[in-house]
Amino acid sequence: MKFIELTLQSHIIVHGFDARNQEITEEVTVASPSKKLVAVDRILSISEKYILIKYAFDRVIYWEYHDNYDTIKEILS
């Protein structure tokens, strides 16, 4: 399994969907960023602000990251 080191901070956890198909979310604010190793096969999407990562039980988390978008894009290509 391949991993990538990312600097992540605050995040939005998606717990599922309600009866109207709206995301049920939980916002988590973190005071300072921390480095994490993330399995590349869990990364679903990346934007200039968020990286979307899949976790167990069909949960996904939108993480704010502090790394360079182009560098991450290059590593994942």
MMTF fields as JSON, N, C-alpha, C and O atoms, coordinates in Angstrom:
{
  "mmtfVersion": "1.0.0",
  "mmtfProducer": "UNKNOWN",
  "numBonds": 307,
  "numAtoms": 308,
  "numGroups": 77,
  "numChains": 1,
  "numModels": 1,
  "chainsPerModel": [1],
  "groupsPerChain": [77],
  "chainIdList": ["A"],
  "bondAtomList": [4, 2, 8, 6, 12, 10, 16, 14, 20, 18, 24, 22, 28, 26, 32, 30, 36, 34, 40, 38, 44, 42, 48, 46, 52, 50, 56, 54, 60, 58, 64, 62, 68, 66, 72, 70, 76, 74, 80, 78, 84, 82, 88, 86, 92, 90, 96, 94, 100, 98, 104, 102, 108, 106, 112, 110, 116, 114, 120, 118, 124, 122, 128, 126, 132, 130, 136, 134, 140, 138, 144, 142, 148, 146, 152, 150, 156, 154, 160, 158, 164, 162, 168, 166, 172, 170, 176, 174, 180, 178, 184, 182, 188, 186, 192, 190, 196, 194, 200, 198, 204, 202, 208, 206, 212, 210, 216, 214, 220, 218, 224, 222, 228, 226, 232, 230, 236, 234, 240, 238, 244, 242, 248, 246, 252, 250, 256, 254, 260, 258, 264, 262, 268, 266, 272, 270, 276, 274, 280, 278, 284, 282, 288, 286, 292, 290, 296, 294, 300, 298, 304, 302],
  "bondOrderList": [1, 1, 1, 1, 1, 1, 1, 1, 1, 1, 1, 1, 1, 1, 1, 1, 1, 1, 1, 1, 1, 1, 1, 1, 1, 1, 1, 1, 1, 1, 1, 1, 1, 1, 1, 1, 1, 1, 1, 1, 1, 1, 1, 1, 1, 1, 1, 1, 1, 1, 1, 1, 1, 1, 1, 1, 1, 1, 1, 1, 1, 1, 1, 1, 1, 1, 1, 1, 1, 1, 1, 1, 1, 1, 1, 1],
  "groupList": [{"groupName": "MET", "atomNameList": ["N", "CA", "C", "O"], "elementList": ["N", "C", "C", "O"], "formalChargeList": [0, 0, 0, 0], "bondAtomList": [1, 0, 2, 1, 3, 2], "bondOrderList": [1, 1, 2], "singleLetterCode": "M", "chemCompType": "L-PEPTIDE LINKING"}, {"groupName": "LYS", "atomNameList": ["N", "CA", "C", "O"], "elementList": ["N", "C", "C", "O"], "formalChargeList": [0, 0, 0, 0], "bondAtomList": [1, 0, 2, 1, 3, 2], "bondOrderList": [1, 1, 2], "singleLetterCode": "K", "chemCompType": "L-PEPTIDE LINKING"}, {"groupName": "PHE", "atomNameList": ["N", "CA", "C", "O"], "elementList": ["N", "C", "C", "O"], "formalChargeList": [0, 0, 0, 0], "bondAtomList": [1, 0, 2, 1, 3, 2], "bondOrderList": [1, 1, 2], "singleLetterCode": "F", "chemCompType": "L-PEPTIDE LINKING"}, {"groupName": "ILE", "atomNameList": ["N", "CA", "C", "O"], "elementList": ["N", "C", "C", "O"], "formalChargeList": [0, 0, 0, 0], "bondAtomList": [1, 0, 2, 1, 3, 2], "bondOrderList": [1, 1, 2], "singleLetterCode": "I", "chemCompType": "L-PEPTIDE LINKING"}, {"groupName": "GLU", "atomNameList": ["N", "CA", "C", "O"], "elementList": ["N", "C", "C", "O"], "formalChargeList": [0, 0, 0, 0], "bondAtomList": [1, 0, 2, 1, 3, 2], "bondOrderList": [1, 1, 2], "singleLetterCode": "E", "chemCompType": "L-PEPTIDE LINKING"}, {"groupName": "LEU", "atomNameList": ["N", "CA", "C", "O"], "elementList": ["N", "C", "C", "O"], "formalChargeList": [0, 0, 0, 0], "bondAtomList": [1, 0, 2, 1, 3, 2], "bondOrderList": [1, 1, 2], "singleLetterCode": "L", "chemCompType": "L-PEPTIDE LINKING"}, {"groupName": "THR", "atomNameList": ["N", "CA", "C", "O"], "elementList": ["N", "C", "C", "O"], "formalChargeList": [0, 0, 0, 0], "bondAtomList": [1, 0, 2, 1, 3, 2], "bondOrderList": [1, 1, 2], "singleLetterCode": "T", "chemCompType": "L-PEPTIDE LINKING"}, {"groupName": "GLN", "atomNameList": ["N", "CA", "C", "O"], "elementList": ["N", "C", "C", "O"], "formalChargeList": [0, 0, 0, 0], "bondAtomList": [1, 0, 2, 1, 3, 2], "bondOrderList": [1, 1, 2], "singleLetterCode": "Q", "chemCompType": "L-PEPTIDE LINKING"}, {"groupName": "SER", "atomNameList": ["N", "CA", "C", "O"], "elementList": ["N", "C", "C", "O"], "formalChargeList": [0, 0, 0, 0], "bondAtomList": [1, 0, 2, 1, 3, 2], "bondOrderList": [1, 1, 2], "singleLetterCode": "S", "chemCompType": "L-PEPTIDE LINKING"}, {"groupName": "HIS", "atomNameList": ["N", "CA", "C", "O"], "elementList": ["N", "C", "C", "O"], "formalChargeList": [0, 0, 0, 0], "bondAtomList": [1, 0, 2, 1, 3, 2], "bondOrderList": [1, 1, 2], "singleLetterCode": "H", "chemCompType": "L-PEPTIDE LINKING"}, {"groupName": "VAL", "atomNameList": ["N", "CA", "C", "O"], "elementList": ["N", "C", "C", "O"], "formalChargeList": [0, 0, 0, 0], "bondAtomList": [1, 0, 2, 1, 3, 2], "bondOrderList": [1, 1, 2], "singleLetterCode": "V", "chemCompType": "L-PEPTIDE LINKING"}, {"groupName": "GLY", "atomNameList": ["N", "CA", "C", "O"], "elementList": ["N", "C", "C", "O"], "formalChargeList": [0, 0, 0, 0], "bondAtomList": [1, 0, 2, 1, 3, 2], "bondOrderList": [1, 1, 2], "singleLetterCode": "G", "chemCompType": "PEPTIDE LINKING"}, {"groupName": "ASP", "atomNameList": ["N", "CA", "C", "O"], "elementList": ["N", "C", "C", "O"], "formalChargeList": [0, 0, 0, 0], "bondAtomList": [1, 0, 2, 1, 3, 2], "bondOrderList": [1, 1, 2], "singleLetterCode": "D", "chemCompType": "L-PEPTIDE LINKING"}, {"groupName": "ALA", "atomNameList": ["N", "CA", "C", "O"], "elementList": ["N", "C", "C", "O"], "formalChargeList": [0, 0, 0, 0], "bondAtomList": [1, 0, 2, 1, 3, 2], "bondOrderList": [1, 1, 2], "singleLetterCode": "A", "chemCompType": "L-PEPTIDE LINKING"}, {"groupName": "ARG", "atomNameList": ["N", "CA", "C", "O"], "elementList": ["N", "C", "C", "O"], "formalChargeList": [0, 0, 0, 0], "bondAtomList": [1, 0, 2, 1, 3, 2], "bondOrderList": [1, 1, 2], "singleLetterCode": "R", "chemCompType": "L-PEPTIDE LINKING"}, {"groupName": "ASN", "atomNameList": ["N", "CA", "C", "O"], "elementList": ["N", "C", "C", "O"], "formalChargeList": [0, 0, 0, 0], "bondAtomList": [1, 0, 2, 1, 3, 2], "bondOrderList": [1, 1, 2], "singleLetterCode": "N", "chemCompType": "L-PEPTIDE LINKING"}, {"groupName": "PRO", "atomNameList": ["N", "CA", "C", "O"], "elementList": ["N", "C", "C", "O"], "formalChargeList": [0, 0, 0, 0], "bondAtomList": [1, 0, 2, 1, 3, 2], "bondOrderList": [1, 1, 2], "singleLetterCode": "P", "chemCompType": "L-PEPTIDE LINKING"}, {"groupName": "TYR", "atomNameList": ["N", "CA", "C", "O"], "elementList": ["N", "C", "C", "O"], "formalChargeList": [0, 0, 0, 0], "bondAtomList": [1, 0, 2, 1, 3, 2], "bondOrderList": [1, 1, 2], "singleLetterCode": "Y", "chemCompType": "L-PEPTIDE LINKING"}, {"groupName": "TRP", "atomNameList": ["N", "CA", "C", "O"], "elementList": ["N", "C", "C", "O"], "formalChargeList": [0, 0, 0, 0], "bondAtomList": [1, 0, 2, 1, 3, 2], "bondOrderList": [1, 1, 2], "singleLetterCode": "W", "chemCompType": "L-PEPTIDE LINKING"}],
  "groupTypeList": [0, 1, 2, 3, 4, 5, 6, 5, 7, 8, 9, 3, 3, 10, 9, 11, 2, 12, 13, 14, 15, 7, 4, 3, 6, 4, 4, 10, 6, 10, 13, 8, 16, 8, 1, 1, 5, 10, 13, 10, 12, 14, 3, 5, 8, 3, 8, 4, 1, 17, 3, 5, 3, 1, 17, 13, 2, 12, 14, 10, 3, 17, 18, 4, 17, 9, 12, 15, 17, 12, 6, 3, 1, 4, 3, 5, 8],
  "groupIdList": [1, 2, 3, 4, 5, 6, 7, 8, 9, 10, 11, 12, 13, 14, 15, 16, 17, 18, 19, 20, 21, 22, 23, 24, 25, 26, 27, 28, 29, 30, 31, 32, 33, 34, 35, 36, 37, 38, 39, 40, 41, 42, 43, 44, 45, 46, 47, 48, 49, 50, 51, 52, 53, 54, 55, 56, 57, 58, 59, 60, 61, 62, 63, 64, 65, 66, 67, 68, 69, 70, 71, 72, 73, 74, 75, 76, 77],
  "secStructList": [7, 7, 3, 3, 3, 3, 3, 3, 3, 3, 3, 3, 3, 3, 3, 3, 3, 7, 6, 6, 1, 7, 3, 3, 3, 3, 3, 3, 7, 7, 1, 1, 7, 3, 3, 3, 3, 3, 3, 4, 4, 4, 3, 3, 3, 3, 7, 1, 1, 3, 3, 3, 3, 3, 7, 1, 6, 6, 7, 3, 3, 3, 3, 3, 3, 7, 1, 7, 2, 2, 2, 2, 2, 2, 2, 2, 7],
  "xCoordList": [0.841, 0.0, 0.89, 1.854, 0.572, 1.348, 0.735, -0.486, 1.6, 1.154, 1.722, 2.739, 1.04, 1.492, 1.417, 0.454, 2.431, 2.418, 1.764, 2.162, 0.75, 0.015, -0.034, 0.02, -0.138, -0.327, -1.799, -2.254, -2.536, -3.99, -4.404, -3.695, -5.578, -6.043, -7.529, -7.944, -8.323, -9.756, -10.391, -9.846, -11.55, -12.168, -13.674, -14.212, -14.327, -15.778, -16.0, -15.612, -16.628, -16.923, -18.332, -19.275, -18.477, -19.798, -20.211, -19.588, -21.293, -21.756, -22.778, -23.102, -23.273, -24.284, -25.239, -24.888, -26.462, -27.46, -28.782, -29.108, -29.55, -30.855, -31.936, -31.626, -33.191, -34.31, -34.461, -35.043, -33.935, -33.998, -32.704, -32.47, -31.872, -30.613, -29.608, -28.754, -29.71, -28.751, -27.672, -27.962, -26.432, -25.343, -25.526, -25.905, -25.255, -25.214, -23.739, -22.936, -23.386, -21.978, -21.681, -22.562, -20.42, -19.901, -18.618, -17.66, -18.605, -17.42, -16.507, -16.947, -15.231, -14.233, -13.168, -12.503, -13.014, -12.012, -10.819, -10.963, -9.651, -8.413, -7.512, -7.381, -6.894, -6.083, -4.824, -4.45, -4.177, -2.94, -2.888, -3.423, -2.24, -2.156, -1.222, -0.376, -1.388, -0.491, -0.227, -1.043, 0.917, 1.281, 0.655, 0.637, 0.144, -0.455, -0.028, 0.142, 0.14, 0.344, -1.02, -1.768, -1.341, -2.644, -2.428, -1.599, -3.166, -3.105, -3.657, -4.774, -2.886, -3.269, -4.585, -5.371, -4.843, -6.083, -7.327, -8.44, -7.177, -8.334, -8.68, -9.735, -7.804, -8.037, -9.031, -8.789, -10.146, -11.185, -11.106, -11.406, -10.698, -10.692, -9.801, -9.532, -9.346, -8.545, -8.917, -9.072, -9.058, -9.287, -8.202, -7.312, -8.266, -7.243, -7.36, -6.415, -8.505, -8.689, -8.84, -8.338, -9.529, -9.857, -9.304, -9.132, -9.037, -8.744, -9.791, -9.967, -10.479, -11.564, -11.012, -10.476, -11.15, -10.582, -11.677, -12.504, -11.678, -12.663, -12.147, -10.971, -13.05, -12.728, -13.712, -14.592, -13.559, -14.423, -15.884, -16.185, -16.761, -18.208, -18.762, -19.72, -18.175, -18.626, -18.627, -19.397, -17.785, -17.636, -16.564, -15.598, -16.76, -15.736, -15.464, -16.331, -14.244, -13.858, -13.223, -12.316, -13.716, -13.114, -12.09, -12.467, -10.806, -9.742, -9.217, -8.993, -9.019, -8.251, -6.789, -6.347, -6.045, -4.632, -3.774, -4.244, -2.514, -1.597, -0.466, 0.484, -0.554, 0.47, 0.163, -0.915, 1.087, 0.914, 0.062, 0.366, -1.0, -1.928, -1.205, -1.396, -0.385, 0.301, 1.26, 1.413, 1.899, 2.807, 2.04, 2.463, 0.918, 0.097, -0.438, -0.429, -0.9, -1.421, -0.333, -0.609, 0.873, 1.996, 2.284, 2.492, 2.297, 2.573, 1.497, 1.807, 0.24, -0.861, -1.028, -1.725, -0.395, -0.531, 0.259, 0.253],
  "yCoordList": [-1.169, 0.0, 1.238, 1.31, 2.212, 3.443, 4.526, 4.644, 5.315, 6.385, 7.72, 7.78, 8.791, 10.152, 10.905, 10.751, 11.716, 12.52, 13.863, 14.56, 14.218, 15.468, 16.236, 15.646, 17.55, 18.401, 18.797, 19.591, 18.23, 18.388, 19.158, 19.168, 19.812, 20.583, 20.342, 19.202, 21.38, 21.238, 20.367, 20.23, 19.775, 18.862, 18.768, 19.152, 18.247, 18.024, 16.531, 15.973, 15.893, 14.46, 14.296, 14.915, 13.47, 13.158, 11.811, 10.787, 11.822, 10.606, 9.818, 8.677, 10.424, 9.762, 10.791, 11.959, 10.343, 11.206, 11.075, 10.014, 12.18, 12.159, 11.728, 11.348, 11.79, 11.348, 12.192, 11.735, 13.432, 14.311, 14.276, 15.133, 13.271, 13.057, 14.189, 14.435, 14.872, 15.905, 15.28, 14.426, 15.71, 15.17, 15.503, 16.62, 14.535, 14.747, 14.951, 14.024, 16.187, 16.516, 16.964, 17.387, 16.853, 17.311, 18.095, 17.545, 19.377, 20.199, 20.133, 20.324, 19.861, 19.76, 20.821, 20.81, 21.741, 22.793, 22.425, 22.109, 22.471, 22.097, 23.33, 24.034, 23.588, 24.792, 24.812, 25.859, 23.677, 23.661, 22.424, 21.372, 22.561, 21.426, 20.346, 20.599, 19.139, 18.038, 17.209, 17.169, 16.559, 15.705, 14.328, 13.787, 13.772, 12.446, 11.679, 12.255, 10.376, 9.513, 8.997, 8.45, 9.172, 8.785, 7.77, 7.985, 6.672, 5.68, 6.3, 6.817, 6.245, 6.865, 6.307, 7.047, 5.022, 4.436, 4.91, 4.599, 5.648, 6.208, 7.617, 8.144, 8.23, 9.596, 9.541, 8.87, 10.249, 10.251, 11.467, 11.384, 12.613, 13.851, 14.87, 14.772, 15.848, 16.93, 18.238, 18.286, 19.292, 20.634, 21.532, 21.052, 22.82, 23.724, 23.927, 24.403, 23.573, 23.757, 22.441, 22.31, 21.467, 20.225, 18.998, 18.984, 17.979, 16.652, 15.712, 15.665, 14.971, 14.086, 12.681, 12.086, 12.152, 10.849, 9.928, 10.331, 8.679, 7.67, 6.922, 6.567, 6.69, 5.936, 4.772, 4.592, 3.995, 2.834, 3.254, 4.42, 2.311, 2.501, 3.52, 4.227, 3.604, 4.505, 5.976, 6.762, 6.354, 7.761, 8.379, 7.727, 9.648, 10.422, 11.679, 12.173, 12.187, 13.397, 14.368, 14.012, 15.608, 16.703, 17.363, 18.051, 17.165, 17.74, 19.018, 19.06, 20.065, 21.217, 20.795, 20.178, 21.117, 20.74, 21.967, 22.964, 21.887, 23.026, 22.775, 23.556, 21.715, 21.384, 22.096, 22.668, 22.063, 22.698, 21.81, 20.633, 22.384, 21.641, 20.979, 19.792, 21.746, 21.196, 20.062, 19.109, 20.165, 19.113, 17.833, 16.749, 17.947, 16.773, 16.161, 14.941, 17.009, 16.532, 15.756, 14.705, 16.26, 15.591, 14.232, 13.251, 14.165, 12.911, 11.868, 10.69, 12.299, 11.363, 10.952, 9.981, 11.683, 11.367, 10.133, 9.732],
  "zCoordList": [0.0, 0.0, 0.0, 0.762, -0.853, -0.974, -0.085, 0.014, 0.56, 1.445, 0.987, 0.295, 1.39, 1.138, 2.466, 3.218, 2.75, 3.972, 3.663, 2.73, 4.462, 4.282, 5.591, 6.669, 5.493, 6.662, 6.684, 5.861, 7.638, 7.694, 8.934, 9.941, 8.849, 9.995, 10.213, 10.423, 10.168, 10.421, 9.344, 8.248, 9.659, 8.71, 8.917, 9.955, 7.892, 7.916, 7.702, 6.675, 8.687, 8.606, 8.04, 8.532, 7.013, 6.459, 7.024, 6.742, 7.844, 8.52, 7.697, 8.028, 6.642, 5.829, 5.267, 5.1, 4.974, 4.355, 5.094, 5.624, 5.122, 5.782, 4.78, 3.651, 5.198, 4.366, 3.098, 2.114, 3.122, 1.945, 1.128, 0.276, 1.402, 0.699, 0.918, 0.067, 2.053, 2.43, 3.312, 4.15, 3.118, 3.92, 5.397, 5.75, 6.244, 7.694, 8.024, 7.917, 8.431, 8.619, 10.042, 10.792, 10.375, 11.666, 11.376, 10.831, 11.74, 11.511, 12.724, 13.858, 12.474, 13.54, 13.282, 12.247, 14.241, 14.133, 14.995, 16.176, 14.4, 15.08, 15.113, 14.112, 16.262, 16.441, 15.584, 15.055, 15.444, 14.664, 13.774, 14.123, 12.627, 11.697, 12.22, 13.079, 11.689, 12.032, 10.776, 9.855, 10.762, 9.634, 9.822, 10.927, 8.734, 8.768, 7.517, 6.442, 7.684, 6.528, 6.096, 6.906, 4.819, 4.287, 3.172, 2.288, 3.21, 2.14, 0.854, 0.838, -0.201, -1.467, -1.988, -2.58, -1.784, -2.305, -1.556, -1.98, -0.461, 0.26, -0.21, 0.143, -1.002, -1.485, -2.643, -3.646, -2.496, -3.525, -4.428, -5.619, -3.857, -4.625, -3.936, -2.739, -4.709, -4.146, -4.838, -6.059, -4.046, -4.578, -3.999, -3.297, -4.283, -3.753, -2.245, -1.615, -1.655, -0.21, 0.552, 1.669, -0.047, 0.656, -0.068, -1.287, 0.732, 0.194, 0.788, 2.005, -0.062, 0.361, 0.542, -0.393, 1.767, 2.112, 2.63, 3.448, 2.146, 2.552, 3.774, 3.856, 4.719, 5.923, 6.063, 5.221, 7.118, 7.359, 7.503, 7.758, 7.34, 7.507, 6.52, 6.834, 5.338, 4.276, 4.676, 4.125, 5.615, 5.976, 5.101, 4.707, 4.811, 4.124, 4.932, 5.653, 4.801, 5.518, 4.538, 3.787, 4.558, 3.815, 4.734, 5.682, 4.468, 5.283, 4.645, 3.436, 5.453, 4.987, 5.024, 5.993, 3.993, 3.98, 3.724, 3.175, 4.125, 4.021, 3.041, 2.978, 2.292, 1.314, 0.0, -0.162, -0.915, -2.206, -3.12, -3.312, -3.675, -4.535, -5.712, -5.976, -6.408, -7.586, -7.227, -7.991, -6.073, -5.639, -5.339, -5.74, -4.638, -4.342, -5.634, -5.803, -6.534, -7.824, -8.574, -9.153, -8.565, -9.227, -8.597, -9.311, -7.26, -6.56, -6.876, -7.052, -6.947, -7.163, -8.623, -8.92, -9.53, -10.966, -11.349, -12.513]
}
